[in-house]
Amino acid sequence: PRGVLMHGGHVMKTWSSTQKHITLSSGEAELIAMDKGATEAIGLAQMFEEWGRPRTVEVRTDSSAAVGTVHRRGNGKLRHVKINDLWLQEKVQ
């Protein structure tokens, strides 16, 4: 997965890594990448909060499968997703 964290028009952090998990579908792989991006964004938001400048987190993806997974409850048709990979479902409004 690869990603970029931005604040306004400024790049705060980028990353690129090989996939550490073996997935059986592209939807699972995109969900894991979305989890990584959300984790990084929450960490950056906590850093801003410590600086006295609280920020909200907005995670974007072009994967309709990942978006569909985080907007429902449970794993749905994804049979091989670990429960701890679904934490983002609780955070989505």
TORPA-4810 file (N, C-alpha, C, O; in nm, 3 decimals):
<nodes>
NODE_1_0.082_-0.120_0.000_0.000_0.000_0.000_0.086_0.126_0.000_0.201_0.125_0.045_P
NODE_2_0.031_0.230_-0.049_0.100_0.358_-0.045_-0.002_0.464_-0.010_-0.122_0.448_-0.032_R
NODE_3_0.048_0.572_0.046_-0.044_0.677_0.086_0.026_0.809_0.107_0.148_0.819_0.104_G
NODE_4_-0.056_0.909_0.128_-0.006_1.044_0.154_-0.099_1.110_0.255_-0.221_1.100_0.244_V
NODE_5_-0.040_1.178_0.353_-0.117_1.257_0.449_-0.093_1.404_0.417_0.021_1.449_0.404_L
NODE_6_-0.203_1.477_0.406_-0.192_1.618_0.371_-0.265_1.703_0.474_-0.364_1.660_0.534_M
NODE_7_-0.214_1.823_0.494_-0.280_1.923_0.577_-0.293_2.046_0.490_-0.195_2.112_0.457_H
NODE_8_-0.418_2.076_0.454_-0.438_2.181_0.355_-0.379_2.134_0.223_-0.411_2.024_0.178_G
NODE_9_-0.295_2.211_0.164_-0.229_2.171_0.040_-0.088_2.120_0.062_-0.011_2.108_-0.033_G
NODE_10_-0.054_2.090_0.187_0.084_2.054_0.221_0.095_1.905_0.251_0.014_1.850_0.326_H
NODE_11_0.194_1.841_0.194_0.221_1.700_0.222_0.291_1.690_0.357_0.396_1.750_0.379_V
NODE_12_0.230_1.613_0.448_0.288_1.595_0.581_0.367_1.465_0.591_0.468_1.458_0.660_M
NODE_13_0.319_1.361_0.521_0.385_1.231_0.528_0.344_1.148_0.407_0.229_1.155_0.362_K
NODE_14_0.439_1.071_0.355_0.409_0.974_0.250_0.466_0.840_0.291_0.556_0.834_0.374_T
NODE_15_0.414_0.733_0.234_0.468_0.601_0.259_0.436_0.511_0.141_0.342_0.533_0.066_W
NODE_16_0.518_0.409_0.129_0.498_0.306_0.029_0.557_0.178_0.086_0.669_0.178_0.137_S
NODE_17_0.483_0.070_0.079_0.534_-0.055_0.132_0.475_-0.172_0.054_0.373_-0.158_-0.014_S
NODE_18_0.541_-0.285_0.064_0.486_-0.405_0.003_0.375_-0.457_0.092_0.371_-0.428_0.212_T
NODE_19_0.287_-0.533_0.035_0.173_-0.586_0.110_0.222_-0.693_0.207_0.289_-0.788_0.165_Q
NODE_20_0.192_-0.679_0.334_0.237_-0.773_0.436_0.139_-0.887_0.457_0.175_-0.992_0.511_K
NODE_21_0.016_-0.867_0.413_-0.088_-0.968_0.431_-0.117_-1.038_0.299_-0.115_-0.975_0.193_H
NODE_22_-0.144_-1.165_0.306_-0.191_-1.237_0.189_-0.342_-1.225_0.188_-0.409_-1.268_0.282_I
NODE_23_-0.395_-1.167_0.082_-0.540_-1.148_0.073_-0.594_-1.227_-0.044_-0.522_-1.256_-0.140_T
NODE_24_-0.720_-1.262_-0.035_-0.784_-1.340_-0.140_-0.864_-1.255_-0.237_-0.918_-1.306_-0.335_L
NODE_25_-0.872_-1.125_-0.210_-0.944_-1.037_-0.302_-0.883_-0.898_-0.297_-0.815_-0.860_-0.201_S
NODE_26_-0.908_-0.823_-0.402_-0.859_-0.685_-0.405_-0.932_-0.601_-0.301_-0.875_-0.505_-0.249_S
NODE_27_-1.058_-0.635_-0.270_-1.134_-0.563_-0.167_-1.069_-0.575_-0.031_-1.062_-0.478_0.044_G
NODE_28_-1.021_-0.695_0.001_-0.950_-0.715_0.128_-0.822_-0.634_0.131_-0.791_-0.570_0.232_E
NODE_29_-0.747_-0.635_0.022_-0.621_-0.561_0.015_-0.646_-0.411_0.030_-0.572_-0.342_0.100_A
NODE_30_-0.750_-0.361_-0.033_-0.784_-0.218_-0.023_-0.829_-0.183_0.118_-0.798_-0.074_0.167_E
NODE_31_-0.902_-0.274_0.184_-0.943_-0.249_0.322_-0.822_-0.238_0.413_-0.816_-0.150_0.499_L
NODE_32_-0.725_-0.326_0.396_-0.604_-0.322_0.478_-0.526_-0.194_0.451_-0.473_-0.134_0.544_I
NODE_33_-0.520_-0.151_0.325_-0.452_-0.025_0.292_-0.527_0.093_0.353_-0.464_0.188_0.400_A
NODE_34_-0.659_0.088_0.352_-0.739_0.196_0.411_-0.718_0.201_0.562_-0.711_0.310_0.621_M
NODE_35_-0.708_0.084_0.626_-0.677_0.079_0.770_-0.543_0.146_0.799_-0.532_0.223_0.894_D
NODE_36_-0.443_0.118_0.717_-0.310_0.179_0.736_-0.318_0.330_0.723_-0.262_0.403_0.805_K
NODE_37_-0.387_0.378_0.620_-0.401_0.522_0.601_-0.475_0.589_0.715_-0.437_0.697_0.760_G
NODE_38_-0.580_0.524_0.763_-0.657_0.580_0.875_-0.573_0.583_1.002_-0.579_0.680_1.078_A
NODE_39_-0.496_0.480_1.024_-0.409_0.476_1.142_-0.307_0.590_1.138_-0.286_0.658_1.238_T
NODE_40_-0.245_0.611_1.023_-0.148_0.720_1.008_-0.216_0.856_1.027_-0.160_0.945_1.092_E
NODE_41_-0.336_0.871_0.972_-0.408_0.999_0.983_-0.447_1.028_1.127_-0.438_1.143_1.172_A
NODE_42_-0.491_0.927_1.199_-0.527_0.946_1.341_-0.403_0.986_1.420_-0.410_1.072_1.508_I
NODE_43_-0.289_0.923_1.390_-0.164_0.960_1.458_-0.128_1.105_1.432_-0.086_1.176_1.524_G
NODE_44_-0.143_1.150_1.309_-0.114_1.290_1.275_-0.211_1.384_1.346_-0.171_1.489_1.395_L
NODE_45_-0.339_1.346_1.352_-0.439_1.429_1.421_-0.407_1.440_1.570_-0.424_1.546_1.629_A
NODE_46_-0.360_1.331_1.630_-0.321_1.335_1.771_-0.201_1.427_1.792_-0.194_1.497_1.893_Q
NODE_47_-0.108_1.427_1.699_0.007_1.515_1.708_-0.039_1.661_1.704_0.007_1.743_1.784_M
NODE_48_-0.128_1.695_1.611_-0.181_1.831_1.603_-0.255_1.868_1.731_-0.245_1.982_1.778_F
NODE_49_-0.329_1.774_1.788_-0.402_1.801_1.912_-0.305_1.833_2.026_-0.331_1.922_2.107_E
NODE_50_-0.194_1.761_2.033_-0.092_1.789_2.134_-0.033_1.928_2.116_0.009_1.991_2.213_E
NODE_51_-0.029_1.975_1.995_0.022_2.109_1.966_-0.084_2.217_1.990_-0.058_2.335_1.970_W
NODE_52_-0.204_2.175_2.034_-0.311_2.270_2.059_-0.385_2.313_1.934_-0.452_2.416_1.933_G
NODE_53_-0.374_2.234_1.828_-0.441_2.264_1.701_-0.519_2.141_1.654_-0.479_2.077_1.556_R
NODE_54_-0.629_2.108_1.721_-0.703_1.986_1.687_-0.751_1.986_1.542_-0.789_2.089_1.487_P
NODE_55_-0.749_1.869_1.482_-0.791_1.850_1.344_-0.882_1.728_1.335_-0.875_1.638_1.419_R
NODE_56_-0.968_1.727_1.234_-1.050_1.609_1.207_-0.979_1.525_1.101_-0.895_1.575_1.026_T
NODE_57_-1.015_1.399_1.095_-0.953_1.307_1.002_-1.051_1.275_0.890_-1.168_1.245_0.916_V
NODE_58_-1.004_1.281_0.767_-1.083_1.242_0.651_-0.999_1.145_0.570_-0.890_1.178_0.523_E
NODE_59_-1.051_1.024_0.554_-0.981_0.920_0.478_-1.051_0.904_0.345_-1.174_0.891_0.339_V
NODE_60_-0.975_0.904_0.238_-1.032_0.889_0.103_-0.971_0.767_0.035_-0.854_0.734_0.055_R
NODE_61_-1.052_0.703_-0.045_-1.006_0.589_-0.125_-1.086_0.584_-0.254_-1.197_0.635_-0.262_T
NODE_62_-1.028_0.521_-0.354_-1.101_0.501_-0.479_-1.157_0.359_-0.488_-1.208_0.319_-0.593_D
NODE_63_-1.149_0.285_-0.379_-1.196_0.147_-0.377_-1.340_0.140_-0.326_-1.366_0.163_-0.208_S
NODE_64_-1.432_0.109_-0.416_-1.572_0.098_-0.374_-1.591_-0.022_-0.282_-1.680_-0.021_-0.197_S
NODE_65_-1.510_-0.126_-0.298_-1.520_-0.243_-0.210_-1.482_-0.206_-0.066_-1.551_-0.246_0.028_A
NODE_66_-1.374_-0.132_-0.048_-1.332_-0.090_0.086_-1.434_0.004_0.148_-1.465_-0.008_0.267_A
NODE_67_-1.486_0.097_0.070_-1.588_0.190_0.120_-1.712_0.113_0.163_-1.768_0.140_0.269_V
NODE_68_-1.754_0.017_0.081_-1.870_-0.065_0.116_-1.849_-0.143_0.244_-1.941_-0.156_0.325_G
NODE_69_-1.729_-0.195_0.263_-1.699_-0.273_0.384_-1.703_-0.188_0.509_-1.758_-0.230_0.611_T
NODE_70_-1.647_-0.067_0.504_-1.645_0.015_0.626_-1.781_0.078_0.656_-1.803_0.123_0.768_V
NODE_71_-1.871_0.082_0.559_-2.003_0.139_0.584_-2.106_0.037_0.630_-2.222_0.072_0.653_H
NODE_72_-2.067_-0.088_0.642_-2.159_-0.189_0.696_-2.103_-0.242_0.827_-1.993_-0.203_0.868_R
NODE_73_-2.175_-0.329_0.891_-2.129_-0.390_1.016_-2.095_-0.537_0.991_-2.171_-0.609_0.927_R
NODE_74_-1.980_-0.579_1.040_-1.937_-0.717_1.021_-1.861_-0.733_0.891_-1.838_-0.636_0.818_G
NODE_75_-1.823_-0.857_0.862_-1.739_-0.880_0.744_-1.818_-0.904_0.616_-1.759_-0.907_0.509_N
NODE_76_-1.949_-0.923_0.624_-2.029_-0.943_0.503_-1.981_-1.064_0.425_-1.973_-1.173_0.480_G
NODE_77_-1.950_-1.046_0.299_-1.906_-1.156_0.213_-1.756_-1.183_0.224_-1.708_-1.284_0.171_K
NODE_78_-1.683_-1.097_0.290_-1.539_-1.118_0.307_-1.518_-1.221_0.416_-1.542_-1.193_0.534_L
NODE_79_-1.475_-1.338_0.380_-1.463_-1.449_0.475_-1.327_-1.457_0.544_-1.314_-1.526_0.645_R
NODE_80_-1.228_-1.389_0.493_-1.094_-1.407_0.546_-1.038_-1.281_0.611_-0.917_-1.270_0.631_H
NODE_81_-1.124_-1.186_0.643_-1.080_-1.062_0.707_-1.077_-1.083_0.857_-1.172_-1.135_0.916_V
NODE_82_-0.968_-1.042_0.920_-0.958_-1.051_1.065_-1.049_-0.947_1.128_-1.067_-0.838_1.073_K
NODE_83_-1.106_-0.981_1.241_-1.198_-0.890_1.311_-1.129_-0.757_1.343_-1.191_-0.652_1.331_I
NODE_84_-1.003_-0.761_1.382_-0.935_-0.635_1.417_-0.908_-0.548_1.295_-0.867_-0.433_1.311_N
NODE_85_-0.928_-0.599_1.173_-0.917_-0.515_1.054_-1.047_-0.438_1.028_-1.052_-0.356_0.936_D
NODE_86_-1.151_-0.463_1.106_-1.280_-0.398_1.086_-1.304_-0.282_1.183_-1.416_-0.231_1.191_L
NODE_87_-1.203_-0.240_1.258_-1.219_-0.132_1.356_-1.265_-0.003_1.291_-1.330_0.080_1.355_W
NODE_88_-1.234_0.015_1.165_-1.270_0.138_1.095_-1.421_0.152_1.080_-1.472_0.263_1.067_L
NODE_89_-1.493_0.040_1.082_-1.639_0.046_1.075_-1.698_0.127_1.190_-1.797_0.198_1.173_Q
NODE_90_-1.637_0.116_1.307_-1.687_0.191_1.424_-1.659_0.341_1.413_-1.730_0.421_1.473_E
NODE_91_-1.557_0.377_1.338_-1.516_0.517_1.329_-1.589_0.593_1.218_-1.593_0.716_1.221_K
NODE_92_-1.646_0.522_1.123_-1.712_0.586_1.009_-1.848_0.639_1.051_-1.923_0.571_1.120_V
NODE_93_-1.877_0.760_1.011_-2.006_0.821_1.046_-2.108_0.791_0.939_-2.223_0.833_0.950_Q
</nodes>
